[in-house]
């Protein structure tokens, strides 16, 4: 039985997190998580091009019904914020070009929905995702992939 497939995206130009869940009979199941990694110190246009090509290829392969992406959150580092914004734009373009519906969630809302605390730390999100989907502690689950899974999961709850 096929359920609704939701791809969560944690945008970034160096590491773009992806988390795919499938909701069957109202219950989310973790299908896959990983990151698209770009080459450090390569020019930003090359990073964005790589992200676009890799993401379009994956979208065509996994064919999600919906893409959930984090809204921008401007912290202290404005340079980093611009880089994330550019990667986010490439993600939105890729989704639009393969005709996938997009929903957005703010980082504070995501943490409030899943953890009850909008100021939770990245490690808290990672631990929650590990526990919720019973991911073995020996399996690698970085912050970016955990955030992407959390973004997809939060959409199913909100």
N, C-alpha and C positions, 0 to 999 in steps of 0.2 A: 504494500500500500504506500503510495507516494503522498507525502505531506507537502506543506509549504516550506520552501527552502529560502532561508534568509542569510545573506552574506553581510557580516559586520566588517567595517573597515575602520582602522585606526590610521589616519593619514600621516605621512612623514616622507621626506625626500630621501632619507638614508635607509630607513626601515619602515615599510608600510605593512601593518598587521592585517591579517585576514582571518576571519573565523566564520565557518559555515555551520549552521544548525538547520535541522529539519524538524518541523512541528507536525507530529502525527497524533491525532485525537487529543489535541490540546497540550501534549507533552513535548518539550524540546529535547532533541537528541543531537549531541555533538557529532558532526560528520568529519570535519577537518579544520585544522588551524596551522598557519605558518606565516612567514613574512616574505615580502619581496624586498630583496636587499640590493642596493645600488653600490657602485664602486666608490669607496671613500676618495675624496679630493678630486673626483671627476667634475667637469663643469655642470652647472645646474641644468642647462638644456638637455644634456645627454642623460642625466638622471631622470628627468621628467619624461623624456622619450622612452627610456627603458621601462619605467613604471607603466606608461600608457600601453606599450606593446605587450608587456607581460600580463597586465590586468585584462586587456581585451581577450587575449588568448585564454586566460583562466575563466573569464565570464562565459565565453563561448563553450568551454568544456563543461563547466559545472552547472550552467544555466539556472542561476538563482531566480526565484520569483520576485525578490525584493532585495534592495541593498540598503543597509542602515549605516549611516556615517556620522561621526562625531562632528558637532559644530565647532567652529574655531573658539579657542580660549586664549586670550592674550595675557600672558604672564609677564615676566620681567624682560625676557630676551626677545626684542622686536625682530632681530635678524632671523631667529629660529621661527618666529610666528609667520614671517613672510615665506619662508621655505615650506612650512607646513601648508600655508594657504595655497601656494602654487601646486603642491602635490594634490591637495584636496580638489583644486580646479580640474586637474588631469583626471582624477577619479570620477568626478561628476560628468566630465565630457565622455569618458569611456562608457559609463553607465547609460548616458543618453544615446550614444551611438549604437549600442546593442539593445536599446529599448527596454531597460530595466527600471522599474519604479524605484524612486529614492525617498527615504525618510531620514530625518535628522534628529539627533538627540544631543543635548548639551551635556558636557562632562559632569557638572554638578548634579543635574537631574538623574543621569545614569547611576551615579554613586548613591543617590538618595533612594532610587527605585530598588536597586539590588542590595544595598548594604544598610539603608536607613540613615546614612550619614553622608551628606554631600561633600564633606571634607576628608573622606577616607583617602588613604595613601594607595599608590600603585600596587604595593605588596598586598594590601588588603583585598584589592580587586582580584589579583592573581590567586590568592588563597581561596577566595570565594568561588572562583571558576573551577579551580582544582577540586574543591569539595562538592560543588553542585553537580559536576559531570563525572565525579569519581576518577579523576586523572591521576594515575600513579605518580608519586613524588619523584620517581626516577626518570620520568619522561620530561623532556625539555619543554618548558612553557614560559617564554619570555614575556616581558611587560606588554610589548606591542601586540602579540598574538592574543594574550589574555584580555587586553582591552578590546580587541576586535570581537572576540567571542562574547564579551560582556555587552558590547554595543548591540549585537544581534539578539542576545537574550533579553536585554532591557526592552527592546521593541516588542517582544512577545508578551511581556508583562504589562507594559503601559497601554 
